[in-house]
Amino acid sequence: MDSRQTTTLGEAWQAYLNRLRGGDMGALPATLGLVVLFIVFGSLSDTFLTALNIANLITQAGAICVLAMALIPVLLLGDIDLSAGVAGAVGAAVAALAIDDHGLPWYVAVVGALVVGMVLGAFIGALVAKLGIPSFVVTLAFFLALQGVLLKMIGQGGSVRVADPVLRGITIKNVPVTVGWIVAVAVVVLFAALTLLRHRTQVQRGLAHQPLSLILVKIAGLAVVVLGLTALLNVDRSRNPNFPIQGVPYVLLVVGALLVLFTFLLSRTRYGRHVYAVGGNREAARRAGINVDRIRISVFVICTSTAAISGIIAASYAGKVSPSSGGGNTLLYAVGAAVIGGTSLFGGKGKARDGVIGGVVIATIANGLGLLNQASWINYVVTGGVLLLAASVDALSRRRRSASGVS
């Protein structure tokens, strides 16, 4: 029984349990893991659950969450983009140099970074879709080449400052308290209005729909999370009474806006349905009239252009762009975040929220272990263990779905 064809909250709950038994676990393991991490770190550290640390955690998770969301359309097709982190750094370097060397406004610089990301994604996608080169090989080549491009742009041992107040403010400034409350209430009201309107339309047209009680529970749940988090972040969290720090970090609004955009694109548009179709069965999608090559190229364009936004957020947090930006573990953490959140590496399964949930999990591990003064190697071991556990859950879920006859 599908929860979209149920009439009561009890039936919807039973349908959800049936999906879990069938292997469709979605983001539940990551969500439960995040709750466990908060309980463990909250009990071991007096400062973990404070407003100041929660705000820091959100800021630390911003760039990884955005990069993980960028990778999800590519992962939905069963492909990979190893160059996304470095491509994002190149985009950030273009923006920083446009401001520092040419005096361009920040918004022109950001558009330039997005264009660079789109061009890179188009090249990568064309090589993968048109020439048939495996995405692993193509993006590995771009990963190496773009590091050289970044080094040429910045210079050995150099860096480019991110001093523009708007771009720098993404990670170091907060939304005014009143504006934060207005945005939070608007988000809840808009979500409620759109959800109820969609439910009414489905009922009037005789389409399968979720019970009204379940929709009300979802609205209430979102209200608790959004308004509760806003209330926490609007409390003065400064340790110096002479310099108050209040408000929602701007980076949270950026991540939230991208989450809404990606969710709408993948779940409410024809394009999104085509992406899932190609990821589920490429040949069947081609026979159904879907332009598979165009879809494959487009997901790489989306990935690298969004990666440029992630690169700008990371540069804002660091205050600079350097030749090492986007390298190291940046891409690995982003892929890990998507998988931990519930996106399958086999393609056809995943949502935009997976990148956000997984990114918060990874940031929570680093943040919590840092507060406990644990050695750096422990962070790597724990994060690797969580990723391996998530991949194991994904593999077992696929096996259970296959056994139950669910694609």
N, C-alpha and C positions, 0 to 999 in steps of 0.2 A: 504493500500500500504506500503510495506516494503522499507526502505531507501536503502537496499541492492539490490533492483530491480528497482531503479529509474535511470533516464538518465540525469536529470538536477538538478542543485542546488535548484531550486524552488520546484521541486517534492520531493526532499529529505527533505526539510524544512516542506512541507505539511505532509509527512509521519511521521516526528518527532512529529508534532502537533497532529496527529491522535493517536500516541502512548501515548502522554500525556493525551489526553482525555480518552483513554482506561485504564488509571491508571498506565501505565509504566513510572514512573517519574524518576527512577534511582537516580543519585546523584544530580539532579537539586536543590531540596530543600536545601540540605546541602551547595551546592555551593553558592546559593543565600544568605543563612544565613551567610556564611563566608564573603561575600561581604558586607552585612549589618553591621556585627560586625566590619569589618575594617573601614567602613565609620564612624560608631558611635564612636569607640575608637579613631580613627584618628582625629575626630573633637573635642573630649573632652580632649585629651592628646597631648601635644606638642612633646612628645618623642616616642609615639607608632609607628609611621611610619618611624622612623630613622633606619639607617642601623644597628646600635648597637642593638636596640631592636628586629628587625626582625631576626638577627642572634641568639639572646637569645631565641626568640620564637621557632625557628627551633630546637634548642638544647633541649628546654623543651618538645617539642612534640615528639622527636625521639623515646623514649622508649614506649610511649603509641601507636604511629603509628605502630610500629613493633608488639607489642602484639595484637593490633586489627587485623592486617593482619594475625597473627597466628591463631586467633579464627575464621576467616571467613570460611575456609573449614569445620570446625566443625558446624558452624551455617548454612551452606548451606545444611547440612543433617537434620537440625531441632534439632540437639543436642546442648549441652553446655559443656564447660569445666571450672568449677569454680576453678580448681587447677592451671590454667595456670600461674597466677602471682607468686604463691609460687614456682611452679616447675621451673620457670625462675630464681628465687632467689637462689634455690638450685644449679642450673647449674652455676650461677655466683659465688656462694661460692666455688664450686668445682674448678673452674678456679682460683679464688683468692688464695685458699689454695695450689693448685698445684704450683703456682708461689712463694708464700711466704714461705711455709714450705718445699717444695721439690726442689725449684730452677729450675723448668721446664720452657722452653721457652713459650712465650705467645701463640704461635700457637698450641702447644701441649695441653696447658691448655684449649684453646677454643674448640679443638676437644673433649677433655674430657667432657666439659660442654654439647656439642651437643650429645654425646653418652648417657650421663645421661638423657637428655631430651627425646631421642628416646626410651630408655628403659622404662621410666615412661609412655610415650605415648602408647607403646605397651601393657603394663599391663592394662592401663585404657581402651584402645580399645578392648582388649580381654574380659575384664569383661563386657563391654557394648554389644559387638557384639555376643560373644559366649554364655555368661550366660544370656543375656537379662536383665541385671540390668539397670534401667534408668540412663542415663548419669548424670543427676542432682545428684543422690544419690552417684554414684561412685566418681565423681569429688569432691563432698562435703567431702566425707571421705578422699580423697587424700589431699584436702585443709587443713584439720585438721591435718592429719598425717605428712604431709611434713613440717608443721610449727614446729612440734616436732623434725623432722630430722634436720631442719635448726638450731634449738636451740641447739641440741646435737653437731652439727658440730662447731658452733661458741662459744657457752657458754652464759650463762645468763649475760646480760648487756655488752657483748663484741662485737667486730666487727673485720672484716678482711680488712686491707687496700688494695686498688687497686692502687698500686704505679708503676706498669709497665708502661713505657712511651708510649707504643703503645696503650694499652687498655685505659689508662687514657686520652690519646690524642684524643680518639674518640669524646669526648664532649668538650675538652678545647683547641684543636688545629685546625688550618685551613689549607686547601690545598693551596700550593703556587699559587699566582695569575696566572702565566703563565699556570701552570698545570690545574687550574680551567677553564680557557678559552679553553684549548685543549679538556678537557672532555666535556664541554658544547657544543662546536661545533661538536664534535664526536657524541654526543647523538642525536643532531638534524639531522646530515647527515645520521647516521645509521637508524634512524626512517624513514626518507624520502626515503632512498634507499629500505628498506624492505617493506614499504607501497606501493611504486610505483611498485616494483617487483611483489608483491602479486596481485595488481590491473591488471597488464599486464598479469599475468598468468590466472587470472579469465576471462579476456576478450578473450584470445586466446582459452580457453577451453569452452567458451560459458556459463560460470557459472554466477550466480547472483552476481552483484558487485555494489559498490557505484559509483556515478558519479565522474569523475576525478576532477571536480571543488571542490567537497566536501572534497576530499582527500587533495587537495592543501590548502584548508582553515584549515584543521586539522594540517597540517605541519607548516603553518604560525603561528597558535595559539601556538603550542608547542614551536616554535622558539622564539616567543615573551616572553613566560613565562620563559623558560630556560635561554635565553640570558639576559633578563631583570633582573632576579634574580641574575644571576652571576655578572652582571655589578654593581648591588647594593651592593652585598656582597664583591666585590673586592675593593670598596672604603674604605679608611682608616677610621675606625669607633672608633678609640681610643680617649679618652678624654685627654690623655697625649701625646703631640706631640713627646716626646722622646721615646715612646714605641708604634709604629704603630701596629694596628690590622687590617689585611686584609685577604681576602680569604674566600672561601666557607667552612663552618664547615665540618669536616670529617663525622659527623653523618648523614649529608644530603646525602652523597654518599652511606652510608650503607643503609639508608632507600630507596633511589632510586634504588639501585641494587636489594634489596629484592622485591620492587614493580614490577620491570621488570620480575624477576624470577617468582613471584606468578601470574602475569598477563599471562605470557607465559604458565605456568603450567595449569592454569584453563581455558584459552580460546583457546589455540593452540595445545593441546594434547588430545589424546584419553582418558587418565586418567581424565583430567578435564571434558570432556563430560560425563564420567561415574559418576563423583561426582554430577554434575547437574541433571543427570538422577535419581540417587538414592534419591537426595533431593527432586525432583519433585514428584516422585511416586516410593516408595521402591519396592512394589510388582511388578509393571510393569517392573522395571529395572531387578529384579530377573528373571522374565519370559523371558526377552530379552537376558539372558545369562550372565549378569553382576554378578560378585562375590561380593554381597552386603557386606558380612562380611569383606572381605579384604579391601574394600573401607572404611568402617567405622573404622577399625583399623588404616588404613593408615592416615586418617585425624587427628587422635589424635597424631600419631607419628609426623606428620608435625607440629601440633600445639605446642606440648611441646618442640620440638627441636628448633623451631623458638622462642618460649618463652625464651629459654636459651639465645638467642642473645639479646632479649629485656632486660633480667636480667643483662647481661653484660653492656649494654648501660646505664641502670639505675645506676648500681654500678659505672660506669665511671663518671657519672654526680655527684653522691654523694661522690665519692672518697672512698667508703667502701661498704661492705656487712654486714648487721646486722640482728639479729633474726627477726626484724620486716619488713625486705625487702620483697617486693612482696605481703604483706598483706594489710590490711586497704582497701582503695578505689582503689587500683591498677587494680584489675580485673574488678571492676564495671565500672571504666573509660574506660577500653579497650572494654568491651561489649557495653557500651554506644557509644563509638566512631564508632564502626562498624554499629550499628543501625542508628545513626545520619547520617552516610555517605550514607546509603541507603540499607544496607543488611537486609533482612527480618529474623525475629526470627522464622518464620514458615517454613523456609527451601526453597531451590530451587532458591533463588534470591539474588544476591550480586556479587560484584567484589572486587578485591584486592584494587583498588583505594578507595573504601569506607572507609577502615580502615585509610588510610592516610588523606583523607578529614575530616573524623570525628575526628581523633586525633588532627588535626590542629584546628578544631572548639573548642574542649575542652581546648586545650592549649591557644587559643586566649582569651577565656573567663577568664581564670585564670590570664593570663598576663595582659590583659586590665584592669580588676578590680583591680589588684595589683598596676598598675601605677596610678589608681585613688584613691588609699588608701582606698578602700572599705573593710568592715569587712569580715572575712572569711565566715561567714554564708551566705552572699549574693552570694558568688561563688557557694556554694552547691545548693542554691535555684535556681539560674539561670541555672546551668548545669542540674539539675533535670528537670526544666521546658523545656529546649531544648530537652532533651531525651524523655520526655513525648510527646512533639509535634512531634518528629520524629516517635515515635511508633504509634501515631494517624494517621500520614500521611501514614505509612505502612499499617495499618489496613484499612483505607479508600481506598487505592490503590488496595488492595486485593479484597475488595468488588466491586469496579468498574470493575476490570478485570474479576471477576466472572460474573458480570451482562452483560459484553460485550462478554462473552464466551472465554476469553483469559485465559490460564492456568498460 
